Amino acid sequence: MATPGQIHYDRQIAAWLLLCAAVIFGMILLGGLTRLTNSGLSMVEWRPLVGIIPPLSEQAWVETFEKYKQFPEYQKINRGMDLAGFKSIFMYEYLHRVLGRLIGLLFLLPMLYFTFKGRVRPGLMPKLVLLFFLGGCQGLLGWYMVKSGLVNNPHVSQYRLTAHLGLAVAIYAYMLWVIFDLLFPAREPGRSGSSTLAKGSLALIGLVYLMILSGGLVAGTHAGYAYSTWPLMGTSFIPPGLYSGSPAWLDAFEDITAIQFNHRMFAYLLFVLINVFAVRVFYKARNARERWGAVLVGLAVWLQVTLGISTLLLHVPVAIAAAHQGGAVALLSATLFVSHVLVRQRVAQE
């Protein structure tokens, strides 16, 4: 049984991690905007320690622009872009990288403070160290992704982009679960709920995460522009030529028609599963937290589907497409919350 002092410290750490999670959520949104505005290749150098200072003079901007002109994206896609246009795309990528550094400091410094003050409960430190390590890997993976576009074919690899997005979301999700553990500890530590709903909620977390990865492939291949119609893709539900490549299975990762089709089918499946799950949780709820969790996950999936359809029909406008990416993370957050309630909080009643 935790002492009142430890509970107080747990809440302090949870508040700090909530701030970190909120900033990571913003980082994911900013990453989406960077992709949607085709800004990700505007910074052609990786300077993790001194790259926090942007060009401060007109001459510095000109020199930075000249470096950009040496790379294929300018030569093949943005030839003729003026300095003002370059500044616009540069700032999206610059802010994205700087925010990544700030997240590192926002996590590291309080972690050291809580550690030296002896406020980290037993068993929590390895989780915090893992989160910090994964954050460092995320920075390296981000540059690895950018490097894939600084070549003759100036397009970021959809595989690397999806991996970059997937790791960011994984860090966010794991951090959120740690936060829930701190705020809503299990009634019987060491045990987990074993009900069908609890197990189903964990499966849904995995499916929502895979759906987000599917969205990464859509973003990485610009597959969202392939068909701007719904519910049909063009004039049919199943578009002609689907999986006609050789080998056919590779189309799932590289053919824009197959990628958009898969994303739609996955969305339909999740929409049905999550709505059924939410209704079951609501009517079998044993407390207000379970009922609110069911309502949140139900609202989140309806919002996400609405944003997804709107993104298609309006031909991927930046604001709505970015909201769609944020909606996916919000849906994951709601699913994590209701799953934590079912897995951790029901154990005393199973």
C-alpha positions as CSV (number, residue, x, y, z in Angstrom):
1,M,0.0,0.0,0.0
2,A,1.5,3.3,-1.1
3,T,1.9,6.0,1.6
4,P,0.2,9.4,1.3
5,G,3.6,10.9,0.6
6,Q,4.3,8.5,-2.2
7,I,0.8,9.1,-3.7
8,H,1.6,12.8,-3.7
9,Y,4.9,12.2,-5.5
10,D,3.2,9.9,-8.0
11,R,0.8,12.6,-8.8
12,Q,3.6,15.1,-9.3
13,I,5.4,12.7,-11.7
14,A,2.1,12.0,-13.5
15,A,1.5,15.7,-14.0
16,W,5.0,16.1,-15.5
17,L,4.5,13.1,-17.8
18,L,1.1,14.5,-18.8
19,L,2.8,17.7,-19.9
20,C,5.4,15.6,-21.8
21,A,2.6,13.6,-23.5
22,A,0.7,16.8,-24.4
23,V,3.9,18.2,-26.1
24,I,4.5,14.9,-27.9
25,F,0.9,15.0,-29.1
26,G,1.7,18.5,-30.5
27,M,4.9,17.1,-32.0
28,I,2.9,14.5,-33.9
29,L,0.6,17.1,-35.2
30,L,3.5,19.3,-36.2
31,G,5.1,16.4,-37.9
32,G,1.9,15.9,-39.9
33,L,1.8,19.5,-40.9
34,T,5.5,19.3,-42.0
35,R,4.6,16.4,-44.2
36,L,1.4,17.9,-45.6
37,T,3.2,21.2,-46.5
38,N,6.2,19.2,-48.1
39,S,8.6,20.9,-45.7
40,G,10.5,17.9,-44.4
41,L,13.4,18.1,-46.8
42,S,14.0,21.9,-46.4
43,M,16.8,21.4,-43.7
44,V,19.5,19.5,-45.5
45,E,21.9,19.3,-42.5
46,W,21.6,17.5,-39.2
47,R,23.3,19.4,-36.4
48,P,21.8,17.9,-33.2
49,L,23.7,20.2,-30.8
50,V,24.1,23.5,-32.5
51,G,21.2,23.3,-35.0
52,I,18.8,25.1,-32.6
53,I,19.7,28.5,-33.9
54,P,17.9,29.4,-37.1
55,P,19.3,31.8,-39.8
56,L,19.2,35.2,-38.1
57,S,20.2,37.5,-40.9
58,E,19.3,37.9,-44.6
59,Q,22.7,36.7,-45.6
60,A,22.4,33.6,-43.4
61,W,19.0,32.9,-45.0
62,V,20.5,33.2,-48.5
63,E,23.4,30.9,-47.6
64,T,20.9,28.3,-46.2
65,F,18.8,28.6,-49.3
66,E,21.8,28.0,-51.5
67,K,22.6,24.8,-49.6
68,Y,19.0,23.7,-50.3
69,K,19.4,24.4,-54.0
70,Q,22.1,21.8,-54.2
71,F,19.7,19.0,-53.5
72,P,17.2,17.3,-55.8
73,E,14.0,18.5,-54.1
74,Y,14.7,22.0,-55.3
75,Q,16.1,21.0,-58.6
76,K,13.3,18.7,-59.5
77,I,10.3,19.9,-57.6
78,N,10.7,23.4,-56.3
79,R,12.9,25.0,-58.9
80,G,12.1,28.7,-59.1
81,M,11.0,28.9,-55.5
82,D,11.9,32.3,-54.0
83,L,13.5,33.0,-50.6
84,A,10.1,33.8,-49.0
85,G,8.8,30.4,-50.1
86,F,11.8,28.7,-48.8
87,K,11.5,30.4,-45.4
88,S,7.9,29.1,-45.1
89,I,8.8,25.4,-45.6
90,F,12.0,25.8,-43.6
91,M,10.3,27.0,-40.5
92,Y,7.9,24.0,-40.3
93,E,10.9,21.6,-40.3
94,Y,12.9,23.8,-38.0
95,L,10.1,24.0,-35.4
96,H,9.6,20.3,-35.7
97,R,13.3,19.6,-34.9
98,V,13.6,22.3,-32.1
99,L,10.4,20.9,-30.5
100,G,12.1,17.5,-30.5
101,R,15.1,18.9,-28.6
102,L,12.8,20.7,-26.1
103,I,10.9,17.5,-25.4
104,G,14.2,15.8,-24.6
105,L,15.0,18.6,-22.0
106,L,11.5,18.6,-20.7
107,F,11.8,14.9,-20.0
108,L,15.4,14.6,-18.8
109,L,15.7,17.5,-16.4
110,P,12.6,16.7,-14.3
111,M,13.5,13.0,-14.4
112,L,16.9,13.8,-12.8
113,Y,15.2,16.1,-10.3
114,F,12.7,13.5,-9.2
115,T,15.4,10.8,-9.1
116,F,17.8,12.8,-6.9
117,K,14.9,13.8,-4.6
118,G,14.0,10.1,-4.2
119,R,10.5,10.6,-5.4
120,V,10.4,7.9,-8.0
121,R,8.6,4.8,-6.8
122,P,10.4,1.4,-7.1
123,G,9.9,-0.1,-10.5
124,L,9.2,3.2,-12.3
125,M,12.7,4.2,-13.1
126,P,13.3,1.5,-15.8
127,K,10.2,2.8,-17.5
128,L,11.4,6.4,-17.5
129,V,14.8,5.4,-18.7
130,L,13.2,3.4,-21.5
131,L,11.1,6.4,-22.5
132,F,14.2,8.6,-22.7
133,F,16.1,6.0,-24.7
134,L,13.2,5.7,-27.2
135,G,13.1,9.4,-27.5
136,G,16.7,9.5,-28.5
137,C,16.1,6.7,-31.0
138,Q,13.2,8.8,-32.4
139,G,15.6,11.7,-33.1
140,L,18.0,9.4,-35.0
141,L,15.1,7.8,-36.9
142,G,13.9,11.2,-37.9
143,W,17.2,12.1,-39.6
144,Y,17.4,8.6,-41.1
145,M,13.9,9.3,-42.6
146,V,15.0,12.7,-44.0
147,K,18.1,11.3,-45.5
148,S,16.0,9.0,-47.7
149,G,14.7,12.1,-49.5
150,L,18.1,13.9,-49.9
151,V,18.8,11.7,-53.0
152,N,18.1,11.7,-56.7
153,N,14.5,10.8,-56.0
154,P,13.5,13.5,-53.6
155,H,10.8,11.7,-51.7
156,V,11.0,10.4,-48.2
157,S,10.7,6.6,-47.9
158,Q,7.2,5.7,-46.8
159,Y,8.7,2.9,-44.8
160,R,11.0,5.2,-42.8
161,L,8.2,7.8,-42.4
162,T,5.8,5.1,-41.1
163,A,8.5,3.9,-38.7
164,H,9.1,7.4,-37.5
165,L,5.4,8.0,-36.9
166,G,5.0,4.6,-35.3
167,L,7.8,5.1,-32.8
168,A,6.4,8.6,-31.8
169,V,3.0,7.1,-31.2
170,A,4.4,4.1,-29.3
171,I,6.3,6.5,-27.0
172,Y,3.2,8.6,-26.5
173,A,1.1,5.5,-25.8
174,Y,3.5,3.9,-23.4
175,M,3.9,7.2,-21.5
176,L,0.1,7.5,-21.3
177,W,-0.2,4.0,-19.8
178,V,2.5,4.9,-17.2
179,I,0.5,8.0,-16.4
180,F,-2.6,6.0,-15.9
181,D,-0.7,3.5,-13.7
182,L,0.3,6.4,-11.5
183,L,-3.0,8.1,-11.3
184,F,-5.2,5.0,-11.2
185,P,-3.1,2.2,-9.6
186,A,-4.4,-1.3,-9.7
187,R,-6.4,-2.3,-6.7
188,E,-4.4,-5.5,-6.4
189,P,-0.8,-4.8,-7.7
190,G,0.6,-7.4,-9.9
191,R,-2.7,-8.6,-11.2
192,S,-4.6,-7.7,-14.4
193,G,-8.2,-8.0,-15.4
194,S,-9.0,-11.2,-17.3
195,S,-12.4,-10.5,-18.6
196,T,-13.3,-10.7,-22.3
197,L,-13.7,-6.9,-22.4
198,A,-10.3,-6.4,-20.9
199,K,-8.6,-8.7,-23.4
200,G,-10.7,-7.2,-26.2
201,S,-9.6,-3.7,-25.2
202,L,-5.9,-4.7,-25.5
203,A,-6.6,-6.1,-28.9
204,L,-8.3,-2.9,-30.0
205,I,-5.2,-0.9,-28.9
206,G,-3.1,-3.0,-31.2
207,L,-5.6,-2.5,-34.1
208,V,-5.8,1.2,-33.6
209,Y,-2.0,1.4,-33.6
210,L,-1.9,-0.7,-36.9
211,M,-4.4,1.7,-38.3
212,I,-2.1,4.6,-37.5
213,L,0.7,2.8,-39.3
214,S,-1.6,2.4,-42.2
215,G,-2.1,6.1,-42.2
216,G,1.7,6.6,-42.3
217,L,1.8,4.6,-45.5
218,V,-1.0,6.8,-46.9
219,A,0.9,9.9,-46.0
220,G,4.3,8.6,-47.2
221,T,2.9,7.7,-50.7
222,H,0.4,10.5,-51.0
223,A,-2.2,7.8,-51.5
224,G,-4.9,10.1,-50.0
225,Y,-4.9,12.0,-53.3
226,A,-5.6,8.9,-55.4
227,Y,-9.3,8.8,-55.0
228,S,-11.3,11.7,-53.7
229,T,-14.6,10.0,-53.7
230,W,-16.6,8.1,-51.0
231,P,-18.0,5.5,-50.4
232,L,-16.8,4.4,-53.9
233,M,-13.2,4.6,-55.1
234,G,-13.9,6.2,-58.5
235,T,-16.9,4.4,-59.9
236,S,-16.6,1.2,-57.9
237,F,-16.2,0.0,-54.4
238,I,-13.3,-2.2,-55.4
239,P,-11.1,-0.2,-57.8
240,P,-9.9,-1.7,-61.0
241,G,-6.3,-3.0,-61.0
242,L,-6.3,-3.7,-57.3
243,Y,-3.3,-5.9,-56.4
244,S,-2.3,-6.3,-60.0
245,G,1.4,-5.7,-59.4
246,S,4.1,-8.2,-59.3
247,P,4.5,-9.4,-56.6
248,A,1.0,-8.6,-55.6
249,W,1.7,-8.4,-51.9
250,L,4.1,-5.5,-52.4
251,D,1.2,-3.3,-53.6
252,A,0.0,-3.2,-50.0
253,F,3.1,-1.0,-49.2
254,E,3.9,0.7,-52.5
255,D,0.8,1.0,-54.7
256,I,-1.3,4.0,-53.9
257,T,-4.6,2.4,-54.9
258,A,-4.0,-0.7,-52.7
259,I,-2.8,1.5,-49.8
260,Q,-5.8,3.7,-49.8
261,F,-8.1,0.7,-50.3
262,N,-6.5,-1.1,-47.3
263,H,-6.8,2.1,-45.2
264,R,-10.5,2.3,-45.9
265,M,-11.2,-1.3,-45.2
266,F,-9.3,-1.2,-42.0
267,A,-11.3,1.9,-41.0
268,Y,-14.6,0.1,-41.7
269,L,-13.5,-2.8,-39.6
270,L,-12.4,-0.7,-36.7
271,F,-15.5,1.5,-36.8
272,V,-17.7,-1.6,-36.3
273,L,-15.5,-3.2,-33.7
274,I,-15.0,-0.1,-31.6
275,N,-18.7,0.8,-31.7
276,V,-19.7,-2.7,-30.6
277,F,-17.0,-2.6,-27.9
278,A,-18.1,0.8,-26.6
279,V,-21.7,-0.3,-26.4
280,R,-20.8,-3.4,-24.5
281,V,-18.5,-1.5,-22.0
282,F,-21.2,1.1,-21.4
283,Y,-24.0,-1.4,-20.6
284,K,-21.7,-3.6,-18.5
285,A,-20.0,-0.7,-16.8
286,R,-19.4,-1.2,-13.1
287,N,-18.5,2.5,-12.4
288,A,-18.6,5.9,-13.9
289,R,-15.0,5.7,-15.1
290,E,-15.9,2.7,-17.4
291,R,-19.0,4.5,-18.7
292,W,-17.1,7.6,-19.5
293,G,-14.4,5.6,-21.1
294,A,-17.0,3.9,-23.4
295,V,-18.5,7.3,-24.3
296,L,-15.1,8.8,-25.1
297,V,-13.9,6.0,-27.3
298,G,-17.3,6.0,-29.1
299,L,-17.2,9.7,-29.8
300,A,-13.5,9.5,-30.8
301,V,-14.1,6.9,-33.5
302,W,-17.1,8.8,-34.9
303,L,-15.0,12.0,-35.0
304,Q,-12.1,10.2,-36.7
305,V,-14.3,8.6,-39.4
306,T,-15.9,12.0,-40.1
307,L,-12.4,13.6,-40.4
308,G,-11.2,10.8,-42.6
309,I,-14.1,11.1,-45.1
310,S,-13.8,14.9,-45.1
311,T,-10.1,14.6,-45.9
312,L,-10.8,12.4,-48.9
313,L,-13.8,14.4,-50.3
314,L,-12.0,17.8,-49.9
315,H,-8.8,16.5,-51.5
316,V,-6.6,16.4,-48.4
317,P,-6.8,20.0,-47.1
318,V,-3.9,20.6,-44.7
319,A,-6.0,21.6,-41.7
320,I,-8.5,18.7,-41.9
321,A,-5.8,16.2,-42.8
322,A,-3.7,17.3,-39.8
323,A,-6.8,17.0,-37.6
324,H,-7.4,13.5,-38.9
325,Q,-3.9,12.5,-37.8
326,G,-4.6,14.1,-34.4
327,G,-7.9,12.3,-34.3
328,A,-6.1,9.0,-34.7
329,V,-3.9,9.7,-31.6
330,A,-7.0,10.9,-29.7
331,L,-8.8,7.7,-30.5
332,L,-5.7,5.7,-29.3
333,S,-5.7,7.8,-26.1
334,A,-9.4,7.0,-25.4
335,T,-8.8,3.3,-26.1
336,L,-5.8,3.3,-23.8
337,F,-7.9,4.9,-21.1
338,V,-10.8,2.5,-21.2
339,S,-8.5,-0.4,-21.5
340,H,-6.5,0.6,-18.5
341,V,-9.8,0.9,-16.5
342,L,-10.8,-2.6,-17.6
343,V,-7.4,-4.2,-17.2
344,R,-6.1,-2.5,-14.0
345,Q,-9.2,-1.4,-12.1
346,R,-11.5,-4.5,-12.4
347,V,-9.0,-6.9,-10.9
348,A,-10.6,-6.8,-7.4
349,Q,-14.0,-7.7,-8.8
350,E,-13.0,-10.5,-11.2
